[in-house]
Amino acid sequence: MAQGTRALFPDLETDSASRHKTGILPSQEVEALVRAGHITAEPAICDDQIQPASIDLRLGGVAYRVRSSFLAGEASTVRDKIETLAMHEIDLTGGAVLEKGCVYIAPLVEELRLPAQVAGRANPKSSTGRLDIFTRVMTDYSKEFETITKGYKGKLFVEISPRTFSILVRAGARLNQLRFIRGSPLSSDTELSRLHDRETLVYSEDESPEEATISRGLWISIDLKENRKSGLIGYRAKKHAPVIDLDQAGFYEPLDFWEPITKIDAKGIILNPGDFYILGSKEKIRIPPAYAAEMVAYDTSLGEFRIHYAGFFDPGFGYGSDDIPGTRVTLEVRSHEVPFLLEDGQKVGRLIYQRLTQRPSKIYGPAIGSSYQRQELALSKQFKAVGAP
């Protein structure tokens, strides 16, 4: 690693052969950013906010109902735009309902003073996406959502727009996560093919290694066959469901919120515009501990639909201690503008793998409280498991 980086994180020096100058920062380097004051917060950052390759971001004490979404732009702060577009202020300290179909902006607890060579990339957490909560992190003087420029110094905000369910949230809720990046760690298809040869990135339903389709990333396909155990193909969200309290876990009855999909036409399933579906990938995928991945959520070359809101996959997903033959990807599917036919086995998205600067001290799995390591077709953690009393 470069001498300047060693000076920045002197307590992280290890065998240089296992480190890279560029890549996504692993958990121990995120912790070092916190200790060095590059990430600050009040209340202080908790240990369990640090994930294998990201940090969870927390809502502050207020949110603002605004007339429209916006970007700050090069000449404005987010608060400048809030003053122009805000309809009313909402106190989140005791909990408040955010209504579906509305747009809210909330300051986040965490603030940044990033080193000049470090940038960031944000994404919704898995449970956020599975509830169809559209969220995007914003910064002052920004031209893009979810992107934190190198050396950014300032506050963070999040746009929240519940699409299907109204939600009850409180200050401190964690809807989003943030990765830190040094350089350009994207893997080429050649590198990804070599990684698959070494690690086996794709397994079939019967847990046997499967050939990977690699072209601008690792492709995954939709599974529209009935699950052998549950008989399920997927779920479609109900239109007029109760409010969901995000602090609840294993609490809600799935049938109060979801229509199970157990049979479809022989040709496939026609997505209704405006409906929200939970479906699964045919492949079981693995993310080796020295890598992270991100799903390309919306690609018009495949059709007018979006397959994934929460695009980050942590090091160790579907991998564990090299003892898990992959995990299916749960897909949050929404068609745009027109009905769209999905057929079993159709390619629907691709995973972009990115190298970490070094293996993280935390690996995705039950040991750090990860919720979806061995998932099949899984709703968000707020719901009871299918078949549970």
Wavefront OBJ file of the C-alpha trace (Angstrom):
o trace
v 0.000 0.000 0.000
v 1.203 3.547 -0.709
v 3.150 5.304 2.055
v 0.527 8.078 2.300
v -2.180 5.544 2.982
v -0.083 3.880 5.697
v 0.255 7.269 7.341
v -3.519 7.734 7.170
v -4.229 4.337 8.781
v -1.072 3.453 10.770
v -2.905 0.886 12.924
v -3.912 -1.178 9.891
v -0.479 -2.152 8.561
v -0.342 -5.829 7.616
v 1.475 -7.940 5.096
v 1.586 -5.698 2.009
v 1.102 -8.712 -0.266
v -2.521 -8.971 0.909
v -3.291 -5.305 0.314
v -4.136 -3.260 -2.771
v -3.746 0.449 -3.433
v -7.238 0.670 -4.920
v -10.513 -0.954 -4.001
v -13.501 -0.836 -1.680
v -12.485 -0.220 1.916
v -13.154 -3.196 4.236
v -14.620 -2.990 7.724
v -11.325 -2.358 9.519
v -10.503 0.583 7.257
v -14.005 2.017 7.767
v -13.379 1.751 11.520
v -10.087 3.590 10.985
v -11.935 6.378 9.141
v -14.190 6.731 12.181
v -11.267 6.819 14.621
v -9.481 9.428 12.491
v -12.552 11.699 12.500
v -13.337 11.308 8.810
v -16.795 9.973 9.755
v -18.444 11.660 12.731
v -21.831 11.397 14.383
v -23.813 12.338 17.470
v -24.873 9.910 18.960
v -21.559 8.164 18.372
v -21.227 5.461 15.743
v -21.982 1.960 17.060
v -19.839 -1.097 16.371
v -22.739 -2.888 14.690
v -23.120 -0.083 12.132
v -19.873 -1.229 10.528
v -20.596 -3.949 7.980
v -18.009 -6.029 6.038
v -17.595 -3.318 3.375
v -19.875 -0.441 4.392
v -21.365 1.570 7.221
v -25.076 1.795 8.068
v -26.422 5.360 8.037
v -28.987 6.546 10.616
v -31.925 8.915 10.304
v -31.753 12.090 12.356
v -34.543 13.513 14.463
v -36.593 15.199 11.724
v -37.823 14.666 8.198
v -39.342 17.137 5.738
v -42.285 16.426 3.482
v -41.336 18.046 0.179
v -43.279 18.771 -2.992
v -40.856 16.927 -5.250
v -37.590 15.098 -5.485
v -34.531 17.187 -6.329
v -30.766 17.348 -6.559
v -28.906 20.137 -4.815
v -26.858 21.000 -7.902
v -23.438 22.601 -8.053
v -24.512 25.942 -6.547
v -26.821 24.864 -3.724
v -27.019 22.931 -0.490
v -29.713 20.390 0.273
v -31.089 22.677 3.003
v -31.426 25.498 0.477
v -33.699 23.262 -1.601
v -35.611 22.046 1.458
v -36.458 25.652 2.355
v -37.914 26.113 -1.130
v -39.814 22.813 -1.414
v -40.715 21.784 2.155
v -44.408 21.445 3.018
v -43.967 20.618 6.707
v -41.471 19.262 9.243
v -41.982 15.862 10.910
v -40.583 14.916 14.321
v -39.052 11.425 14.175
v -37.860 11.208 17.773
v -40.982 9.416 18.961
v -41.778 7.809 15.617
v -43.834 9.059 12.678
v -45.645 7.582 9.699
v -44.253 8.314 6.243
v -47.094 7.900 3.756
v -46.731 5.921 0.554
v -46.639 8.056 -2.576
v -45.033 11.005 -0.773
v -41.460 12.300 -0.868
v -39.474 13.113 2.283
v -35.975 14.415 2.924
v -34.241 13.551 6.203
v -30.826 14.672 7.469
v -28.654 11.726 8.456
v -26.755 11.504 11.725
v -23.403 10.760 10.104
v -21.243 13.512 8.604
v -18.129 13.160 6.449
v -14.694 14.734 6.141
v -13.219 12.299 3.658
v -9.535 12.078 2.709
v -8.778 13.494 -0.725
v -8.397 10.053 -2.345
v -11.522 8.431 -0.863
v -14.996 8.583 -2.470
v -18.282 6.943 -1.487
v -21.201 5.049 -2.965
v -24.551 4.634 -1.146
v -27.418 2.156 -1.559
v -30.584 1.100 0.294
v -30.231 -1.756 2.770
v -31.807 -5.096 1.840
v -34.868 -4.739 4.076
v -35.478 -1.238 2.709
v -35.613 -2.519 -0.851
v -37.817 -5.497 0.002
v -40.431 -3.109 1.387
v -40.393 -1.046 -1.825
v -39.050 2.007 -0.031
v -37.270 4.114 -2.628
v -34.348 5.864 -0.934
v -31.358 7.838 -2.232
v -28.523 9.510 -0.343
v -27.816 13.147 -1.213
v -25.011 15.612 -0.492
v -24.589 19.366 -0.765
v -23.548 20.750 -4.168
v -24.199 17.350 -5.771
v -25.072 16.453 -9.361
v -25.824 12.778 -8.645
v -27.719 10.695 -6.116
v -25.876 7.989 -4.158
v -22.428 9.290 -5.161
v -20.090 10.898 -2.638
v -17.270 12.771 -4.353
v -13.629 12.312 -3.356
v -12.730 14.328 -0.308
v -16.344 15.362 0.415
v -16.770 17.356 3.605
v -20.269 17.958 4.822
v -23.624 16.607 5.832
v -25.563 13.689 4.376
v -29.274 13.562 3.598
v -31.605 10.864 2.344
v -34.646 11.067 0.122
v -37.346 8.614 1.241
v -40.340 7.701 -0.890
v -42.402 4.682 0.252
v -43.923 3.176 -2.894
v -46.173 0.347 -1.688
v -46.480 0.443 2.119
v -46.719 3.389 4.487
v -44.015 3.002 7.138
v -43.482 3.965 10.769
v -39.907 5.172 11.329
v -37.966 6.610 14.234
v -34.784 8.597 14.614
v -31.864 6.195 14.350
v -33.511 3.943 11.747
v -31.021 2.497 9.270
v -32.395 2.588 5.738
v -29.169 3.063 3.786
v -25.543 2.018 3.739
v -22.408 3.690 2.435
v -19.293 2.171 0.887
v -15.945 3.918 0.632
v -13.787 3.536 -2.457
v -10.201 4.341 -3.297
v -9.439 4.386 -7.015
v -11.367 2.276 -9.573
v -11.723 -1.314 -8.345
v -14.013 -2.648 -11.098
v -13.186 -6.194 -12.211
v -12.895 -7.031 -15.903
v -14.722 -10.016 -17.377
v -11.367 -11.784 -17.648
v -10.660 -11.243 -13.967
v -14.197 -12.321 -13.069
v -13.827 -15.537 -15.089
v -10.581 -16.314 -13.286
v -12.279 -15.649 -9.953
v -15.084 -18.057 -10.889
v -12.514 -20.704 -11.813
v -10.841 -20.320 -8.406
v -13.835 -19.805 -6.138
v -16.973 -21.037 -7.983
v -19.316 -18.039 -7.968
v -22.462 -19.814 -9.179
v -24.267 -22.917 -7.944
v -27.475 -24.555 -9.123
v -30.554 -25.376 -7.046
v -29.151 -28.825 -6.204
v -25.958 -27.151 -4.913
v -23.716 -28.310 -7.748
v -21.280 -25.888 -9.417
v -22.757 -24.188 -12.462
v -21.290 -22.473 -15.482
v -21.251 -18.701 -15.076
v -22.549 -16.340 -17.757
v -20.051 -13.473 -17.709
v -20.412 -10.417 -19.952
v -20.010 -6.965 -18.391
v -20.508 -8.746 -15.061
v -22.079 -11.965 -13.798
v -25.582 -12.505 -15.180
v -28.474 -13.918 -13.205
v -31.832 -15.222 -14.399
v -35.349 -15.288 -12.962
v -36.760 -18.414 -11.315
v -40.479 -18.888 -12.016
v -40.719 -22.536 -10.998
v -42.605 -23.531 -7.835
v -40.345 -23.999 -4.833
v -40.153 -27.687 -3.924
v -40.788 -27.057 -0.221
v -43.113 -24.041 -0.089
v -44.819 -24.272 -3.490
v -44.176 -20.550 -3.925
v -43.014 -18.735 -7.025
v -43.050 -15.266 -5.495
v -45.168 -12.531 -3.916
v -47.146 -9.548 -5.189
v -47.723 -6.698 -2.736
v -51.282 -5.860 -1.747
v -52.483 -2.377 -2.612
v -54.086 -1.325 0.683
v -52.042 -2.892 3.475
v -51.502 -1.671 7.050
v -48.597 0.502 8.166
v -45.290 -1.326 8.731
v -43.231 -0.442 11.804
v -39.629 -0.800 10.660
v -38.430 -1.617 14.188
v -40.437 -4.842 14.278
v -38.755 -8.143 13.383
v -40.546 -11.412 12.619
v -43.783 -9.689 13.577
v -46.174 -9.274 10.640
v -48.271 -11.942 8.952
v -47.167 -12.117 5.308
v -50.704 -12.688 4.003
v -51.836 -9.327 5.414
v -49.456 -7.593 3.024
v -48.654 -10.014 0.201
v -50.455 -12.211 -2.298
v -48.509 -15.459 -2.775
v -47.855 -16.388 -6.399
v -48.143 -20.154 -6.730
v -49.172 -20.634 -10.343
v -48.461 -18.723 -13.518
v -49.263 -19.031 -17.198
v -47.086 -21.510 -19.090
v -45.524 -18.579 -20.956
v -44.464 -16.806 -17.777
v -45.712 -13.941 -15.626
v -46.937 -10.594 -16.933
v -45.812 -7.766 -14.675
v -48.501 -5.158 -14.104
v -47.208 -1.563 -14.165
v -47.339 -0.157 -10.655
v -47.352 -3.569 -8.939
v -44.440 -4.664 -6.746
v -43.166 -8.239 -6.809
v -40.718 -10.294 -4.773
v -39.139 -12.995 -6.959
v -35.934 -15.016 -6.824
v -32.929 -15.815 -8.960
v -32.444 -19.252 -10.448
v -28.751 -19.161 -9.589
v -27.211 -19.328 -6.145
v -24.330 -16.891 -6.079
v -21.244 -16.386 -3.929
v -19.206 -13.305 -3.069
v -15.707 -14.316 -1.881
v -14.493 -12.434 1.215
v -11.971 -10.307 -0.685
v -14.692 -8.968 -3.011
v -17.982 -7.073 -2.872
v -20.625 -6.838 -5.577
v -23.350 -4.492 -6.785
v -26.430 -5.328 -8.842
v -27.178 -3.284 -11.944
v -30.735 -2.386 -10.972
v -32.242 -1.054 -14.169
v -31.092 -1.810 -17.709
v -33.433 -0.748 -20.523
v -31.718 -3.147 -22.918
v -33.427 -5.979 -21.002
v -36.888 -4.420 -20.816
v -38.781 -1.722 -18.982
v -38.515 -3.164 -15.515
v -36.364 -2.760 -12.431
v -35.194 -5.859 -10.572
v -33.299 -4.650 -7.536
v -33.400 -1.678 -5.181
v -30.757 -2.706 -2.647
v -27.795 -3.379 -4.884
v -24.924 -4.042 -2.459
v -23.759 -7.595 -1.785
v -21.280 -7.966 1.058
v -18.057 -9.988 1.161
v -19.017 -13.505 2.218
v -22.599 -13.445 0.900
v -23.441 -17.022 -0.078
v -19.934 -18.002 0.989
v -19.492 -17.900 4.757
v -16.275 -19.733 5.637
v -16.207 -21.364 2.197
v -18.860 -23.806 3.394
v -22.018 -22.428 1.718
v -22.791 -23.401 -1.891
v -24.242 -20.023 -2.789
v -27.386 -18.099 -1.878
v -30.264 -17.110 -4.145
v -30.738 -13.434 -4.887
v -34.097 -12.006 -3.826
v -35.273 -9.602 -6.523
v -37.516 -6.584 -5.973
v -39.290 -6.289 -9.292
v -41.347 -3.415 -10.691
v -42.394 -2.855 -14.303
v -42.244 0.660 -15.727
v -45.007 2.158 -17.892
v -46.069 -1.008 -19.763
v -46.985 -4.615 -18.894
v -43.971 -6.866 -19.374
v -43.710 -10.650 -19.784
v -41.061 -12.440 -17.720
v -40.277 -16.044 -18.626
v -38.610 -18.692 -16.496
v -34.832 -18.574 -16.929
v -34.842 -15.132 -18.566
v -31.690 -13.115 -17.898
v -32.734 -10.134 -15.798
v -29.641 -8.532 -14.320
v -25.941 -8.657 -13.686
v -23.637 -8.418 -10.713
v -20.554 -6.231 -10.889
v -17.770 -7.603 -8.664
v -15.281 -5.207 -7.094
v -12.106 -5.986 -5.218
v -11.554 -4.811 -1.649
v -8.257 -3.254 -0.622
v -7.888 -6.240 1.713
v -9.962 -9.020 3.268
v -12.390 -7.534 5.833
v -12.257 -8.355 9.526
v -16.039 -8.962 9.364
v -17.632 -11.433 6.952
v -21.325 -11.497 5.980
v -23.279 -14.093 7.955
v -25.121 -14.862 11.223
v -22.049 -14.038 13.333
v -22.540 -10.309 12.605
v -26.355 -10.417 12.514
v -26.813 -10.712 8.744
v -30.417 -11.649 7.966
v -30.315 -13.340 4.558
v -27.268 -15.628 4.348
v -29.125 -18.866 3.558
v -32.292 -17.331 2.150
v -34.538 -18.942 -0.372
v -37.443 -16.633 -1.308
v -37.328 -14.175 1.565
v -39.484 -11.201 2.523
v -37.984 -8.444 4.654
v -37.073 -9.197 8.254
v -40.224 -7.475 9.581
v -42.339 -10.466 8.479
v -42.794 -13.889 10.032
v -41.145 -16.693 8.112
v -43.539 -18.509 5.812
v -45.061 -21.384 7.774
v -44.033 -19.923 11.160
v -46.701 -19.844 13.908
l 1 2 3 4 5 6 7 8 9 10 11 12 13 14 15 16 17 18 19 20 21 22 23 24 25 26 27 28 29 30 31 32 33 34 35 36 37 38 39 40 41 42 43 44 45 46 47 48 49 50 51 52 53 54 55 56 57 58 59 60 61 62 63 64 65 66 67 68 69 70 71 72 73 74 75 76 77 78 79 80 81 82 83 84 85 86 87 88 89 90 91 92 93 94 95 96 97 98 99 100 101 102 103 104 105 106 107 108 109 110 111 112 113 114 115 116 117 118 119 120 121 122 123 124 125 126 127 128 129 130 131 132 133 134 135 136 137 138 139 140 141 142 143 144 145 146 147 148 149 150 151 152 153 154 155 156 157 158 159 160 161 162 163 164 165 166 167 168 169 170 171 172 173 174 175 176 177 178 179 180 181 182 183 184 185 186 187 188 189 190 191 192 193 194 195 196 197 198 199 200 201 202 203 204 205 206 207 208 209 210 211 212 213 214 215 216 217 218 219 220 221 222 223 224 225 226 227 228 229 230 231 232 233 234 235 236 237 238 239 240 241 242 243 244 245 246 247 248 249 250 251 252 253 254 255 256 257 258 259 260 261 262 263 264 265 266 267 268 269 270 271 272 273 274 275 276 277 278 279 280 281 282 283 284 285 286 287 288 289 290 291 292 293 294 295 296 297 298 299 300 301 302 303 304 305 306 307 308 309 310 311 312 313 314 315 316 317 318 319 320 321 322 323 324 325 326 327 328 329 330 331 332 333 334 335 336 337 338 339 340 341 342 343 344 345 346 347 348 349 350 351 352 353 354 355 356 357 358 359 360 361 362 363 364 365 366 367 368 369 370 371 372 373 374 375 376 377 378 379 380 381 382 383 384 385 386 387 388 389
